[in-house]
Amino acid sequence: MTTDSAISEHLRPRLQALTERMNLSASDLVADALENGRSLAWQERFVDTVVRGIEAADRGDFAGEDEIAAVLDKYRPAG
């Protein structure tokens, strides 16, 4: 099935920028939004977060053992 839709002028540049950053087509991004309820703003924040994480990893900025243990303890079931 092929569907055409009009994208508003103020969303078009954001969608184009996101397709370039994610190496996906506009159709892929729209399909993801429809299938998973992910807005354009959500997708933009997601990509920004991933990029910041990669940059931190490239700098060698990783969580230490104590930080990992604290997160695991926070979510570990009481026993």
N, C-alpha and C positions, 0 to 999 in steps of 0.2 A: 504494500500500500504506500502510495506517495502522497504526502500532505504538504501543501504550501501554506505558509503563514507570514503575516507582515510583522516585522520587528520594528518597534518604534525607533525613531531617530536618536533618542537619548540612550537607548540600550545597544544599538548596533555597534558603536565603537568599543564598548565594554565587552560585548560578546566576541568581537573580532580579536581583541587583545587577549582574551582568555583562550580562544582557539589556538592562537600562536604559542602561548605559554605552555599549554597542555598538549600541543601537537594532536589535537582532535578537530573534527569538523563541527560546525555549528549545529548540525543535525544530531551529532553524538551528545553534545552538551544539552540540547533541548530535550532529547530522549531521556538522558539521565535525570534532568529536572522533573520530567513528567513521571518517570518510573519510581524515583526515590524521594521526591519532594524536596529537591535541593535547588534553592534559588540561585540566581546569578551571584548575589552577594555572598551566599554560603560558599559557592565554588571559588570565588575570588579569595575569600579568607582562607579556605583550605589550601589553595596553591601558595599563598603567602606564607602560611605556617610551614608547609613542606620545604619551601625555599629557605626559610630561616633555619629549619632543622638541618638541612644539608650544609648550609654555610657554617653552622655551629660544629657539625661533625668534621668538616674540612679544617676547622681551627683546632680540632682535637678536644672540643668541649663536650665531654660525655658525663653522664651521671656516675658518681662514685658508688662504691659498694654500700656505704651507709645510706645514701639517698635511695638506692634501689631497695634495700631492706626496709626502709621506712614506708615506701609505697606498697610493697608486698604485705607488710604487717597491717597496713591500713585496710586492705581488702581481703586479707586472709580470714576465713571463718573462725570464730571463737571455738576453741576446742579444749 
